[in-house]
Amino acid sequence: MNQHSSIKGRGSLIERATEIYDFNAALRGRAAPAVDVSADLPPTPVAPTPAAVVGDAPVAPTFRAPAWTGPVQAIDRIKLVEDGFLRPDSAVTTMSEEFRLLKRDLLSQLHNNPRGNRILVCSAHSGEGKTFCAINLALSLAAEKDREILLVDADFGKPGIPAQLGLEAGPGLMDALADPMVAIEDCVIRTDIPSLAVLPAGQRSHNDTEYLASARTEQLLKRLTEGRPERIVIFDSPPLLAASPAAVLASHAAIALLVVRADKTPESALRDAAGLLKGGAQVQLLLNAVRFNSGGRRFGSYYAKGEAQ
């Protein structure tokens, strides 16, 4: 989407990617290997809530994830534009319309999904645009009314989302996983886009895969989203074929958005990456770095013409 190569075909980027790459066979292949994890990690302490009483029978209390309470940091809009990202509240462009189509498709699939509102953005190798797509998807979703978006930097080896947005990173997901005394909601960075927050990766660990595979990860994710169906969590993961955490993260997500660079990703790598996602989230392809032919759609031109009149 930010750099382009020619491609023919119509339909959404997901549909066009599916036409180019047959990865269904890979999804029927082997699953990611099981990971042995420690069972003695204590859960995050949660203050008890008195049970309500209906008649003579007590009713279990309903937990609601806490609101973010940390200080607000401003997103660097100039840096966003210089690096080719969407700018909040800017004019409609071809790229912003493409991400609008993408988010509409994802929102329809997340509706009443038993795995919750969690999206994993991943790729086979680095340099294929997963972080670019994760940030733009988060910015596009943040424009939705009555939604809260939490963008999680889960690329623990090479974290970079806070820096890309001009934010100062502090403790993050890995710190909360490793230390029960760290409240994960205190690690969340609020931004000056009220509906967008960022969770940094945190301190690097040699046991990141094992922590992610533990029951504590699901506990912390519920701590972030329980009782708040309006919250959508987007994970920017490490490359699937370069680090093992991505395949484990997929087990916590409803949808795995596998980014394919049109002019770079070989089909063999795509098949291997898709195979690692088997048995986890619903896998969809996102075709990145596409140039549309002259007869194809040209989103954004309609609005530009309207402004010129």
Sine and cosine of phi, psi and omega as CSV:
sin_phi,cos_phi,sin_psi,cos_psi,sin_omega,cos_omega
0.00,0.00,-0.50,0.87,0.01,-1.00
-1.00,-0.08,-0.45,0.89,0.11,-0.99
-0.79,-0.62,0.54,-0.84,-0.28,-0.96
-0.79,-0.61,0.56,-0.83,0.18,-0.98
-0.68,-0.73,0.47,-0.88,-0.14,-0.99
-0.94,0.34,0.57,-0.82,0.05,-1.00
-0.38,-0.92,0.62,-0.79,0.00,-1.00
-0.98,-0.22,0.26,-0.97,0.06,-1.00
0.87,-0.49,0.32,-0.95,0.00,-1.00
-0.82,-0.57,0.07,-1.00,-0.05,-1.00
0.99,-0.14,0.00,-1.00,-0.02,-1.00
-0.94,0.34,0.23,-0.97,0.04,-1.00
-0.88,0.48,-0.57,0.82,0.03,-1.00
-0.91,0.42,-0.71,0.70,-0.02,-1.00
-0.91,0.43,-0.66,0.75,-0.02,-1.00
-0.93,0.38,-0.59,0.81,0.06,-1.00
-0.90,0.43,-0.65,0.76,-0.01,-1.00
-0.90,0.43,-0.58,0.82,0.03,-1.00
-0.92,0.40,-0.58,0.81,-0.07,-1.00
-0.98,0.19,-0.67,0.74,-0.10,-1.00
-0.91,-0.41,0.86,-0.51,0.09,-1.00
-1.00,-0.02,0.99,-0.11,-0.04,-1.00
-0.95,-0.32,0.16,0.99,0.02,-1.00
-0.89,0.46,-0.61,0.80,0.02,-1.00
-0.89,0.46,-0.61,0.79,0.01,-1.00
-0.91,0.41,-0.59,0.81,-0.01,-1.00
-0.93,0.35,-0.38,0.93,0.05,-1.00
-1.00,0.03,0.03,1.00,-0.03,-1.00
-0.99,0.13,-0.45,-0.89,-0.09,-1.00
-0.96,0.27,0.48,-0.88,0.06,-1.00
-1.00,0.04,0.22,-0.98,0.08,-1.00
-0.90,0.43,0.61,-0.79,-0.04,-1.00
-0.90,0.45,0.56,-0.83,0.03,-1.00
-0.92,0.40,0.48,-0.88,-0.03,-1.00
-0.88,-0.47,0.80,-0.59,0.08,-1.00
-0.97,0.26,0.77,-0.64,-0.04,-1.00
-0.78,-0.63,0.39,-0.92,0.04,-1.00
-0.96,0.27,0.69,-0.73,-0.03,-1.00
-0.99,-0.10,0.02,1.00,-0.10,-0.99
-0.97,-0.23,0.29,0.96,0.06,-1.00
-0.96,0.28,0.86,-0.52,-0.03,-1.00
-0.95,0.31,0.54,-0.84,0.00,-1.00
-0.96,0.27,0.28,-0.96,0.08,-1.00
-0.92,0.40,0.80,-0.60,-0.01,-1.00
-0.91,0.41,0.73,-0.69,0.02,-1.00
-0.83,-0.56,0.79,-0.62,-0.01,-1.00
-0.89,0.45,0.72,-0.69,-0.02,-1.00
-0.93,0.37,0.54,-0.84,0.05,-1.00
-0.91,-0.41,0.77,-0.64,-0.01,-1.00
-0.84,0.54,0.66,-0.75,0.02,-1.00
-0.97,0.26,0.62,-0.78,0.08,-1.00
-0.98,0.19,0.39,-0.92,-0.02,-1.00
-0.84,-0.54,0.81,-0.59,0.08,-1.00
-0.90,-0.44,0.94,-0.33,-0.10,-1.00
0.92,0.40,-0.83,-0.56,0.02,-1.00
-0.98,-0.19,-0.06,1.00,-0.10,-1.00
-0.96,-0.27,0.81,-0.59,0.06,-1.00
-0.94,0.34,0.58,-0.81,0.03,-1.00
-0.93,-0.36,0.77,-0.64,-0.03,-1.00
-0.88,0.48,0.68,-0.73,0.00,-1.00
-0.92,0.38,0.49,-0.87,0.04,-1.00
-0.98,-0.19,0.86,-0.51,-0.01,-1.00
-0.99,0.17,0.65,-0.76,0.07,-1.00
-0.83,-0.56,0.82,-0.58,-0.03,-1.00
-0.83,0.56,0.66,-0.75,-0.05,-1.00
-0.93,0.37,0.41,-0.91,0.09,-1.00
-0.97,0.24,0.42,-0.91,0.07,-1.00
-0.95,0.31,0.71,-0.71,-0.08,-1.00
-0.82,-0.57,-0.01,1.00,-0.04,-1.00
-0.95,0.32,0.14,-0.99,0.02,-1.00
-0.91,0.41,0.46,-0.89,-0.02,-1.00
-1.00,0.04,0.72,-0.69,0.11,-0.99
-0.92,-0.39,0.59,-0.81,-0.03,-1.00
-1.00,0.06,0.72,-0.69,0.09,-1.00
-0.97,0.23,0.67,-0.74,-0.01,-1.00
-0.99,0.16,0.99,-0.10,-0.03,-1.00
-0.90,0.44,-0.61,0.79,-0.01,-1.00
-0.89,0.45,-0.68,0.73,0.03,-1.00
-0.89,0.45,-0.63,0.78,0.03,-1.00
-0.84,0.54,-0.75,0.66,-0.03,-1.00
-0.90,0.43,-0.69,0.73,-0.02,-1.00
-0.88,0.47,-0.54,0.84,-0.02,-1.00
-1.00,-0.03,0.05,1.00,0.09,-1.00
1.00,0.05,0.22,0.97,0.01,-1.00
-1.00,0.07,0.23,-0.97,0.13,-0.99
-0.91,0.42,0.56,-0.83,0.09,-1.00
-0.94,-0.33,0.79,-0.62,0.00,-1.00
-0.84,0.54,0.68,-0.74,0.08,-1.00
0.91,0.41,0.33,0.94,0.04,-1.00
-1.00,0.02,0.08,-1.00,0.01,-1.00
-0.90,0.44,0.41,-0.91,0.01,-1.00
-0.93,0.38,0.71,-0.70,0.01,-1.00
-0.78,-0.63,0.15,-0.99,0.06,-1.00
-0.84,0.54,-0.70,0.71,-0.04,-1.00
-0.92,0.38,-0.66,0.75,0.00,-1.00
-0.90,0.44,-0.58,0.82,0.04,-1.00
-0.94,0.35,-0.60,0.80,0.05,-1.00
-0.89,0.46,-0.67,0.74,0.02,-1.00
-0.95,0.30,-0.44,0.90,0.13,-0.99
-0.89,0.45,-0.71,0.70,0.04,-1.00
-0.88,0.47,-0.68,0.74,0.00,-1.00
-0.88,0.48,-0.73,0.68,-0.07,-1.00
-0.93,0.37,-0.53,0.85,0.04,-1.00
-0.89,0.46,-0.67,0.74,0.02,-1.00
-0.90,0.43,-0.69,0.73,-0.02,-1.00
-0.93,0.38,-0.66,0.75,0.00,-1.00
-0.88,0.47,-0.61,0.79,0.01,-1.00
-0.92,0.40,-0.54,0.84,0.00,-1.00
-0.98,0.18,-0.47,0.89,0.01,-1.00
-0.98,0.22,-0.31,0.95,-0.07,-1.00
-0.87,0.50,0.88,-0.48,0.01,-1.00
0.86,0.51,0.44,0.90,0.03,-1.00
-0.96,0.30,0.78,-0.62,-0.04,-1.00
-0.89,0.46,-0.34,0.94,0.02,-1.00
-1.00,0.05,0.00,1.00,0.04,-1.00
1.00,0.06,-0.06,-1.00,-0.05,-1.00
-1.00,-0.02,0.93,0.38,-0.05,-1.00
-0.80,-0.60,0.78,-0.62,-0.02,-1.00
-0.84,-0.54,0.79,-0.61,0.08,-1.00
-0.98,-0.20,0.82,-0.57,0.08,-1.00
-0.97,-0.26,0.88,-0.48,-0.11,-0.99
-0.64,-0.77,0.07,-1.00,0.03,-1.00
-0.42,-0.91,0.25,-0.97,0.02,-1.00
-0.94,0.34,-0.77,0.64,-0.02,-1.00
-0.81,-0.59,0.18,-0.98,0.10,-1.00
-0.96,0.29,0.33,-0.95,0.04,-1.00
0.99,0.16,0.19,0.98,-0.03,-1.00
-0.97,-0.23,0.00,1.00,0.15,-0.99
0.99,-0.16,0.32,0.95,-0.05,-1.00
-0.92,0.39,-0.69,0.73,0.01,-1.00
-0.92,0.39,-0.63,0.77,0.08,-1.00
-0.84,0.55,-0.73,0.69,-0.02,-1.00
-0.95,0.32,-0.61,0.79,0.00,-1.00
-0.90,0.44,-0.70,0.72,-0.01,-1.00
-0.92,0.39,-0.71,0.70,-0.01,-1.00
-0.91,0.41,-0.61,0.79,0.06,-1.00
-0.90,0.44,-0.67,0.74,0.03,-1.00
-0.89,0.46,-0.68,0.73,0.02,-1.00
-0.90,0.43,-0.64,0.77,0.02,-1.00
-0.93,0.37,-0.69,0.72,0.02,-1.00
-0.91,0.41,-0.53,0.85,-0.01,-1.00
-0.91,0.42,-0.31,0.95,0.04,-1.00
-0.98,0.18,-0.19,0.98,0.03,-1.00
-0.92,0.38,0.55,-0.83,0.06,-1.00
-0.99,0.17,0.60,-0.80,0.07,-1.00
0.88,0.48,0.58,0.81,0.09,-1.00
-0.79,-0.62,0.51,-0.86,0.14,-0.99
-0.84,-0.54,0.77,-0.64,-0.05,-1.00
-0.91,-0.41,0.78,-0.63,0.09,-1.00
-0.91,-0.42,0.92,-0.40,0.02,-1.00
-1.00,-0.09,0.89,-0.45,-0.09,-1.00
-0.97,-0.25,0.83,-0.55,0.09,-1.00
-0.99,0.10,0.99,-0.12,-0.03,-1.00
-0.96,-0.28,0.24,0.97,0.12,-0.99
-1.00,0.03,0.99,0.17,-0.20,-0.98
-0.92,0.39,-0.46,0.89,0.01,-1.00
-0.96,0.27,-0.61,0.79,-0.01,-1.00
-0.69,-0.72,0.92,0.38,-0.01,-1.00
-0.93,0.37,0.55,-0.84,-0.03,-1.00
-0.33,-0.94,-0.04,1.00,-0.07,-1.00
-0.90,0.44,-0.74,0.67,0.03,-1.00
-0.82,0.57,-0.68,0.74,0.00,-1.00
-0.90,0.43,-0.63,0.78,0.02,-1.00
-0.89,0.46,-0.53,0.85,-0.01,-1.00
-1.00,-0.04,-0.03,1.00,-0.03,-1.00
0.97,0.22,0.47,0.88,-0.03,-1.00
-0.96,-0.26,0.43,-0.90,0.04,-1.00
-1.00,-0.10,0.91,-0.42,-0.06,-1.00
-0.98,0.20,0.53,-0.85,0.08,-1.00
-0.74,-0.68,-0.52,-0.85,0.06,-1.00
-0.85,0.52,0.46,-0.89,-0.07,-1.00
-0.57,-0.82,-0.42,-0.91,-0.12,-0.99
-0.84,0.53,-0.72,0.70,-0.06,-1.00
-0.92,0.39,-0.54,0.84,0.05,-1.00
-0.91,0.42,-0.67,0.74,0.00,-1.00
-0.93,0.36,-0.53,0.85,0.05,-1.00
-0.94,0.34,-0.63,0.78,-0.09,-1.00
-0.99,0.14,-0.47,0.88,-0.10,-1.00
-0.81,-0.59,0.94,-0.35,-0.01,-1.00
-0.88,0.48,-0.32,0.95,-0.01,-1.00
-0.99,0.16,-0.16,0.99,0.03,-1.00
-1.00,-0.02,0.89,-0.45,0.04,-1.00
-0.98,0.18,0.85,-0.53,-0.13,-0.99
-0.90,0.44,-0.54,0.84,0.00,-1.00
-0.92,0.40,-0.39,0.92,0.04,-1.00
-0.97,0.23,-0.24,0.97,0.01,-1.00
-1.00,0.05,-0.23,0.97,-0.08,-1.00
-0.96,0.29,0.74,-0.68,0.05,-1.00
-1.00,-0.07,0.87,-0.50,0.13,-0.99
-0.99,0.17,0.61,-0.79,0.02,-1.00
-0.91,-0.41,0.14,-0.99,0.02,-1.00
-0.98,0.20,0.05,1.00,0.29,-0.96
-1.00,-0.07,0.96,-0.27,-0.18,-0.98
-0.81,0.58,-0.49,0.87,-0.06,-1.00
-1.00,-0.06,0.09,1.00,-0.03,-1.00
-0.84,-0.55,0.78,-0.62,0.08,-1.00
-0.75,-0.66,0.35,-0.94,-0.06,-1.00
-0.78,-0.63,0.71,-0.71,0.11,-0.99
-0.94,-0.35,0.93,-0.37,-0.01,-1.00
-0.90,0.43,0.21,-0.98,0.01,-1.00
-0.95,0.32,-0.58,0.82,-0.04,-1.00
1.00,0.01,-0.14,-0.99,-0.06,-1.00
-0.93,0.38,0.68,-0.73,-0.03,-1.00
-0.92,0.40,0.61,-0.79,-0.02,-1.00
-0.74,-0.67,0.49,-0.87,0.08,-1.00
-0.99,0.11,-0.08,1.00,-0.03,-1.00
-0.86,-0.50,0.55,0.84,-0.08,-1.00
-0.89,0.46,-0.63,0.77,0.02,-1.00
-0.89,0.45,-0.69,0.73,-0.02,-1.00
-0.91,0.41,-0.64,0.77,0.06,-1.00
-0.89,0.45,-0.69,0.72,-0.03,-1.00
-0.91,0.41,-0.52,0.86,-0.02,-1.00
-0.99,0.14,-0.13,0.99,-0.03,-1.00
-0.98,0.18,0.32,-0.95,0.02,-1.00
-0.90,0.44,-0.40,0.91,-0.03,-1.00
-0.89,0.45,-0.52,0.85,0.01,-1.00
-0.88,0.48,-0.73,0.68,0.02,-1.00
-0.90,0.44,-0.59,0.81,0.05,-1.00
-0.88,0.48,-0.69,0.72,-0.02,-1.00
-0.93,0.36,-0.61,0.79,0.02,-1.00
-0.91,0.41,-0.61,0.79,0.08,-1.00
-0.92,0.39,-0.58,0.82,0.05,-1.00
-0.86,0.50,-0.51,0.86,0.00,-1.00
-0.99,0.12,-0.46,0.89,-0.19,-0.98
-0.82,-0.57,-0.23,0.97,-0.09,-1.00
-0.82,0.57,0.77,-0.64,0.04,-1.00
0.96,0.28,0.16,0.99,0.01,-1.00
-0.77,-0.63,0.98,0.20,-0.02,-1.00
-0.90,0.43,-0.25,0.97,0.00,-1.00
-0.98,0.19,-0.19,0.98,-0.03,-1.00
-1.00,0.05,0.74,-0.67,0.09,-1.00
-0.88,-0.48,0.77,-0.63,0.00,-1.00
-0.96,-0.27,0.80,-0.60,0.04,-1.00
-0.90,-0.43,0.85,-0.53,0.02,-1.00
-0.98,-0.18,0.77,-0.63,0.21,-0.98
-0.99,-0.14,0.93,-0.36,-0.17,-0.99
-0.98,-0.18,0.18,-0.98,0.16,-0.99
-0.94,0.35,0.27,-0.96,0.08,-1.00
-0.88,0.48,0.66,-0.75,-0.08,-1.00
-0.88,0.47,-0.63,0.78,-0.08,-1.00
-1.00,-0.01,0.07,1.00,0.00,-1.00
-0.90,-0.43,-0.36,0.93,-0.05,-1.00
-0.47,-0.88,0.58,-0.81,-0.09,-1.00
-0.98,0.21,-0.37,0.93,-0.06,-1.00
-0.86,0.52,-0.49,0.87,-0.07,-1.00
-0.88,0.48,-0.69,0.72,0.00,-1.00
-0.91,0.42,-0.57,0.82,0.03,-1.00
-0.95,0.32,-0.65,0.76,0.04,-1.00
-0.86,0.51,-0.56,0.83,-0.02,-1.00
-0.87,0.49,-0.46,0.89,0.00,-1.00
-0.94,0.34,-0.25,0.97,0.01,-1.00
-0.98,-0.20,-0.01,1.00,-0.10,-1.00
-0.94,-0.33,0.42,-0.91,0.09,-1.00
-0.99,0.12,-0.63,0.78,-0.04,-1.00
-0.75,-0.66,0.73,-0.69,0.15,-0.99
-0.96,-0.29,0.91,-0.40,-0.01,-1.00
-1.00,-0.09,0.97,-0.25,-0.08,-1.00
-1.00,-0.03,0.94,-0.34,-0.08,-1.00
-0.98,0.18,0.78,-0.62,-0.01,-1.00
-0.87,-0.49,0.84,-0.54,0.05,-1.00
-1.00,0.07,0.86,-0.51,-0.16,-0.99
-0.85,0.52,-0.56,0.83,-0.08,-1.00
-0.97,-0.22,0.23,0.97,-0.13,-0.99
-0.63,-0.78,-0.70,0.71,-0.14,-0.99
-0.95,0.32,0.88,-0.47,0.06,-1.00
-0.97,0.24,0.47,-0.88,-0.05,-1.00
-0.90,0.44,-0.56,0.83,0.01,-1.00
-0.89,0.46,-0.66,0.75,0.03,-1.00
-0.92,0.40,-0.61,0.79,0.01,-1.00
-0.90,0.44,-0.67,0.74,0.02,-1.00
-0.90,0.44,-0.68,0.73,0.02,-1.00
-0.89,0.46,-0.68,0.73,-0.01,-1.00
-0.91,0.43,-0.70,0.72,0.00,-1.00
-0.89,0.45,-0.58,0.82,0.03,-1.00
-0.89,0.45,-0.54,0.84,0.03,-1.00
-0.94,0.33,-0.31,0.95,-0.01,-1.00
-1.00,-0.05,-0.04,1.00,-0.04,-1.00
-0.86,0.52,0.70,-0.72,0.06,-1.00
0.99,0.11,-0.05,1.00,0.01,-1.00
-0.96,-0.27,-0.86,-0.52,-0.05,-1.00
-0.96,0.29,0.26,-0.97,0.15,-0.99
-0.94,0.35,0.81,-0.58,-0.12,-0.99
-0.99,-0.12,0.75,-0.66,0.12,-0.99
-0.74,-0.68,0.49,-0.87,0.02,-1.00
-0.99,-0.15,0.63,-0.78,0.12,-0.99
-0.86,-0.52,0.90,-0.43,-0.04,-1.00
-0.99,0.12,0.86,-0.51,-0.05,-1.00
-0.93,-0.36,0.40,-0.92,0.03,-1.00
0.90,0.45,0.82,0.57,-0.05,-1.00
-0.95,-0.31,0.66,-0.75,0.17,-0.99
-0.93,-0.38,0.82,-0.57,-0.02,-1.00
-0.99,0.16,0.57,-0.82,0.05,-1.00
-0.97,0.26,0.19,-0.98,-0.13,-0.99
-0.90,0.44,-0.41,0.91,-0.01,-1.00
-1.00,-0.04,-0.02,1.00,-0.03,-1.00
-1.00,0.09,-0.11,-0.99,-0.03,-1.00
-0.96,0.27,0.48,-0.88,0.01,-1.00
-0.71,-0.70,0.97,0.25,-0.01,-1.00
-0.89,0.46,0.57,-0.82,0.00,-1.00
0.99,-0.13,-0.49,0.87,-0.02,-1.00
-0.92,0.40,-0.54,0.84,0.01,-1.00
-0.88,0.47,-0.70,0.71,-0.02,-1.00
-0.94,0.34,-0.61,0.79,0.01,-1.00
-0.89,0.45,-0.64,0.77,0.03,-1.00
-0.90,0.43,-0.61,0.79,0.00,-1.00
-0.90,0.43,-0.60,0.80,-0.01,-1.00
-0.95,0.31,-0.49,0.87,-0.07,-1.00
-0.98,0.22,-0.34,0.94,-0.04,-1.00
-0.96,0.27,0.00,0.00,0.00,0.00
